[in-house]
């Protein structure tokens, strides 16, 4: 029995060694220059999307029609003569960024303390899904499958509201989005984004990057809070069709006395966030 127990322990130890070795090999592969380039390209694509969304939001103030969300931004990019090539290249870049975030959530997180490991799994895992979804949107446009994100959000809200826990689930979703918005605002004012960059402290470039980071994160946080509020209001008024995502929340501002000014500020902030993301793509810590 003892010999059997020892053999079992040895087998388990050997199995753990094989798993650790495979994980180390996968982590080494994730540190390749190719994944680094793909991830940085993905950050650049996300930067471009934010700049276009910001420009569309500003245009809304001037009465120009448009869809101020990722789908609307992708549609603008697809309209140029090189549209299909841009769509597939952006899809590949987002896929690379999603894969990099997945490696952050799993392979690199192994070396963190337990509490930090869980936080990294949740944050980077969420980003991996988000960037992957944007990549799928690019692929959809490349294949000619174009949709309206406002309609998709409205349909999702309606389906969720009709589920057994519809209203609490809709409220919960709205509160989660509001919480993410508050996180972005806190990250902006606290300048936590500097941890993602190689530092340029004490330089003119550093002050400019800091200004872009604060303005961009706060603006994106406000937009997310507005989007989350629409979900909560939709649940409270039993009107799930009124939740139309980012585009709907920004367009709703136009009907309020100071709404156009806030919309203009958010649009400018999105452009600032896009500029910061370009810096992140070039000088970010990977």
C-alpha positions as CSV (number, residue, x, y, z in Angstrom):
1,X,0.0,0.0,0.0
2,X,2.8,2.4,0.8
3,X,4.5,1.6,-2.5
4,X,1.2,2.3,-4.3
5,X,0.9,5.6,-2.4
6,X,4.4,6.7,-3.3
7,X,3.8,5.8,-6.9
8,X,0.6,7.8,-6.9
9,X,2.4,10.8,-5.4
10,X,5.2,10.5,-7.9
11,X,2.7,10.3,-10.8
12,X,0.9,13.4,-9.6
13,X,4.2,15.2,-9.2
14,X,5.2,14.2,-12.7
15,X,1.9,15.3,-14.1
16,X,2.2,18.7,-12.4
17,X,5.6,19.1,-13.9
18,X,4.3,18.3,-17.3
19,X,1.5,20.9,-16.9
20,X,3.9,23.5,-15.6
21,X,6.3,22.9,-18.4
22,X,3.5,23.2,-21.0
23,X,2.3,26.4,-19.3
24,X,5.9,27.8,-19.3
25,X,6.2,27.0,-23.0
26,X,2.9,28.6,-23.8
27,X,3.9,31.7,-21.8
28,X,7.2,31.9,-23.7
29,X,5.3,31.7,-27.0
30,X,3.0,34.5,-25.8
31,X,6.0,36.7,-25.4
32,X,6.9,36.4,-29.1
33,X,7.5,39.5,-31.1
34,X,4.6,38.5,-33.4
35,X,2.0,38.6,-30.7
36,X,3.5,41.8,-29.4
37,X,3.1,43.4,-32.8
38,X,-0.4,42.0,-33.2
39,X,-1.5,43.3,-29.8
40,X,0.0,46.8,-30.4
41,X,-1.8,46.8,-33.8
42,X,-5.0,46.0,-31.9
43,X,-4.5,48.9,-29.5
44,X,-4.0,51.1,-32.6
45,X,-7.3,49.9,-34.1
46,X,-9.2,50.5,-30.9
47,X,-7.6,54.0,-30.8
48,X,-8.9,54.7,-34.3
49,X,-12.4,53.5,-33.4
50,X,-12.5,55.9,-30.4
51,X,-11.3,58.8,-32.5
52,X,-14.0,58.1,-35.1
53,X,-16.7,57.7,-32.4
54,X,-15.7,61.0,-30.9
55,X,-15.9,62.7,-34.3
56,X,-19.4,61.2,-34.9
57,X,-20.5,62.4,-31.5
58,X,-19.3,66.0,-32.3
59,X,-21.0,65.8,-35.7
60,X,-24.3,64.9,-33.9
61,X,-24.2,68.2,-32.1
62,X,-24.0,69.9,-35.5
63,X,-27.0,67.9,-36.8
64,X,-25.1,65.5,-39.0
65,X,-26.6,61.9,-38.8
66,X,-24.5,59.1,-37.6
67,X,-24.1,56.2,-35.2
68,X,-21.8,57.1,-32.3
69,X,-20.7,53.6,-31.3
70,X,-18.2,51.0,-32.5
71,X,-20.6,49.7,-35.2
72,X,-21.0,53.2,-36.6
73,X,-17.2,53.8,-36.5
74,X,-16.5,50.5,-38.3
75,X,-19.1,51.5,-40.9
76,X,-17.3,54.7,-41.6
77,X,-14.0,52.9,-42.0
78,X,-15.6,50.3,-44.3
79,X,-16.8,53.0,-46.6
80,X,-13.4,53.9,-48.0
81,X,-12.0,52.3,-51.2
82,X,-9.8,49.9,-49.2
83,X,-12.7,48.9,-46.9
84,X,-12.4,45.1,-47.2
85,X,-8.7,45.1,-46.6
86,X,-9.0,47.5,-43.7
87,X,-11.8,45.3,-42.2
88,X,-9.7,42.0,-42.4
89,X,-6.5,43.7,-41.1
90,X,-8.4,45.2,-38.2
91,X,-10.1,41.9,-37.5
92,X,-6.7,40.2,-37.3
93,X,-5.3,43.0,-35.1
94,X,-8.2,42.7,-32.7
95,X,-7.9,38.9,-32.6
96,X,-4.2,39.3,-31.7
97,X,-5.1,41.8,-28.9
98,X,-7.7,39.4,-27.6
99,X,-5.2,36.6,-27.6
100,X,-2.7,38.7,-25.7
101,X,-5.3,39.7,-23.1
102,X,-6.2,36.0,-22.7
103,X,-2.5,35.2,-22.1
104,X,-2.5,38.0,-19.5
105,X,-5.6,36.5,-17.8
106,X,-4.2,33.0,-17.6
107,X,-0.5,32.4,-18.3
108,X,1.1,35.6,-16.8
109,X,-1.5,35.7,-14.0
110,X,0.0,32.4,-12.6
111,X,2.8,34.3,-11.0
112,X,0.6,36.8,-9.1
113,X,-0.8,36.3,-5.5
114,X,-4.1,34.6,-5.3
115,X,-6.2,37.8,-4.9
116,X,-4.5,39.7,-7.7
117,X,-4.7,36.6,-9.9
118,X,-8.5,36.5,-9.6
119,X,-8.7,40.2,-10.4
120,X,-6.5,39.8,-13.4
121,X,-8.5,36.9,-14.6
122,X,-11.7,38.9,-14.5
123,X,-10.4,42.2,-16.0
124,X,-8.2,40.7,-18.7
125,X,-10.7,38.0,-19.5
126,X,-13.4,40.6,-20.0
127,X,-11.2,42.6,-22.3
128,X,-10.3,39.5,-24.3
129,X,-14.0,38.9,-24.9
130,X,-14.6,42.6,-25.7
131,X,-11.7,42.9,-28.2
132,X,-12.7,39.5,-29.8
133,X,-16.3,40.8,-30.2
134,X,-15.0,44.0,-32.0
135,X,-12.9,41.7,-34.2
136,X,-16.0,39.7,-35.1
137,X,-17.8,43.0,-36.0
138,X,-14.9,43.8,-38.4
139,X,-15.3,40.4,-40.0
140,X,-19.0,40.8,-40.3
141,X,-18.6,44.1,-42.2
142,X,-15.9,42.4,-44.4
143,X,-18.5,39.7,-45.3
144,X,-21.2,42.3,-45.9
145,X,-23.2,41.5,-42.7
146,X,-23.9,45.0,-41.4
147,X,-26.2,45.6,-38.5
148,X,-27.3,48.3,-36.1
149,X,-25.9,48.0,-32.6
150,X,-28.8,50.0,-31.2
151,X,-31.3,47.5,-32.5
152,X,-29.1,44.6,-31.2
153,X,-29.0,46.2,-27.8
154,X,-32.7,46.8,-27.8
155,X,-33.4,43.2,-28.8
156,X,-31.0,41.9,-26.1
157,X,-32.7,44.1,-23.4
158,X,-36.1,43.0,-24.5
159,X,-35.1,39.3,-24.4
160,X,-33.4,39.8,-21.0
161,X,-36.5,41.5,-19.6
162,X,-38.7,38.6,-20.6
163,X,-36.5,36.1,-18.8
164,X,-37.5,34.8,-15.3
165,X,-35.3,37.4,-13.5
166,X,-35.6,40.0,-16.3
167,X,-36.0,43.3,-14.4
168,X,-33.3,42.5,-11.7
169,X,-31.0,41.2,-14.4
170,X,-31.5,44.4,-16.5
171,X,-30.9,46.5,-13.4
172,X,-27.8,44.5,-12.5
173,X,-26.4,44.9,-16.0
174,X,-26.9,48.6,-15.9
175,X,-25.2,48.8,-12.5
176,X,-22.2,46.8,-13.8
177,X,-21.8,49.2,-16.7
178,X,-22.1,52.2,-14.4
179,X,-19.5,50.6,-12.1
180,X,-17.1,50.2,-15.1
181,X,-17.8,53.9,-15.9
182,X,-16.9,54.9,-12.4
183,X,-13.8,52.8,-12.6
184,X,-12.7,54.7,-15.8
185,X,-13.3,58.0,-14.1
186,X,-11.3,57.0,-11.0
187,X,-8.6,55.7,-13.2
188,X,-8.5,58.9,-15.1
189,X,-8.4,61.3,-12.1
190,X,-6.1,59.0,-10.3
191,X,-3.8,58.8,-13.3
192,X,-3.6,55.0,-12.9
193,X,-3.2,54.7,-16.6
194,X,0.4,55.7,-16.3
195,X,1.2,52.2,-15.0
196,X,0.5,51.0,-18.6
197,X,3.1,53.2,-20.1
198,X,6.8,53.7,-20.1
199,X,7.1,56.9,-18.1
200,X,7.8,60.3,-19.5
201,X,7.6,62.2,-16.2
202,X,8.9,65.8,-16.2
203,X,8.7,66.2,-19.9
204,X,6.4,68.1,-22.2
205,X,5.4,64.9,-23.8
206,X,4.6,63.4,-20.4
207,X,2.3,66.3,-19.5
208,X,0.5,66.0,-22.8
209,X,0.0,62.2,-22.4
210,X,-1.3,62.8,-18.9
211,X,-3.8,65.3,-20.1
212,X,-5.0,63.0,-22.8
213,X,-5.2,60.1,-20.4
214,X,-7.3,62.0,-17.8
215,X,-9.6,63.6,-20.4
216,X,-10.1,60.4,-22.3
217,X,-10.8,58.1,-19.4
218,X,-13.2,60.5,-17.7
219,X,-15.1,61.0,-21.0
220,X,-15.4,57.3,-21.6
221,X,-16.5,56.8,-18.0
222,X,-19.2,59.3,-18.4
223,X,-20.4,57.7,-21.6
224,X,-20.5,54.3,-19.9
225,X,-22.5,55.7,-16.9
226,X,-25.0,57.2,-19.3
227,X,-25.3,53.8,-21.1
228,X,-25.8,52.0,-17.8
229,X,-28.4,54.5,-16.7
230,X,-30.5,53.7,-19.8
231,X,-30.6,50.0,-18.8
232,X,-31.7,50.9,-15.3
233,X,-34.3,53.3,-16.5
234,X,-35.5,50.8,-19.0
235,X,-36.0,48.3,-16.2
236,X,-37.6,50.8,-13.9
237,X,-40.1,52.0,-16.5
238,X,-40.7,48.4,-17.9
239,X,-39.6,49.6,-21.3
240,X,-36.6,47.5,-22.3
241,X,-36.8,48.9,-25.9
242,X,-35.5,52.3,-24.6
243,X,-32.0,50.9,-23.9
244,X,-30.1,51.4,-27.1
245,X,-26.5,51.3,-26.0
246,X,-23.8,53.9,-26.4
247,X,-25.3,55.5,-29.5
248,X,-28.7,55.9,-27.9
249,X,-27.3,57.3,-24.7
250,X,-25.3,60.0,-26.5
251,X,-28.2,60.9,-28.8
252,X,-30.5,61.2,-25.8
253,X,-28.3,64.1,-24.5
254,X,-29.4,66.3,-27.4
255,X,-32.9,66.7,-25.9
256,X,-31.6,68.3,-22.7
257,X,-30.8,72.0,-22.2
258,X,-27.1,71.5,-21.7
259,X,-26.9,68.1,-23.5
260,X,-25.2,69.3,-26.6
261,X,-22.4,70.8,-24.6
262,X,-21.9,67.6,-22.7
263,X,-22.1,65.6,-25.9
264,X,-19.4,67.9,-27.4
265,X,-17.2,67.4,-24.3
266,X,-17.7,63.6,-24.5
267,X,-16.9,63.5,-28.2
268,X,-13.8,65.5,-27.6
269,X,-12.9,63.2,-24.7
270,X,-13.3,60.1,-26.9
271,X,-10.8,61.7,-29.4
272,X,-8.4,62.3,-26.5
273,X,-8.8,58.7,-25.4
274,X,-8.1,57.5,-28.9
275,X,-4.9,59.7,-29.0
276,X,-3.9,58.2,-25.6
277,X,-4.5,54.7,-27.0
278,X,-2.2,55.4,-29.9
279,X,0.5,56.3,-27.4
280,X,-0.4,53.1,-25.5
281,X,0.0,51.1,-28.8
282,X,3.5,52.5,-29.3
283,X,4.9,53.0,-25.8
284,X,2.8,50.7,-23.7
285,X,4.2,48.0,-21.3
286,X,3.5,44.6,-22.7
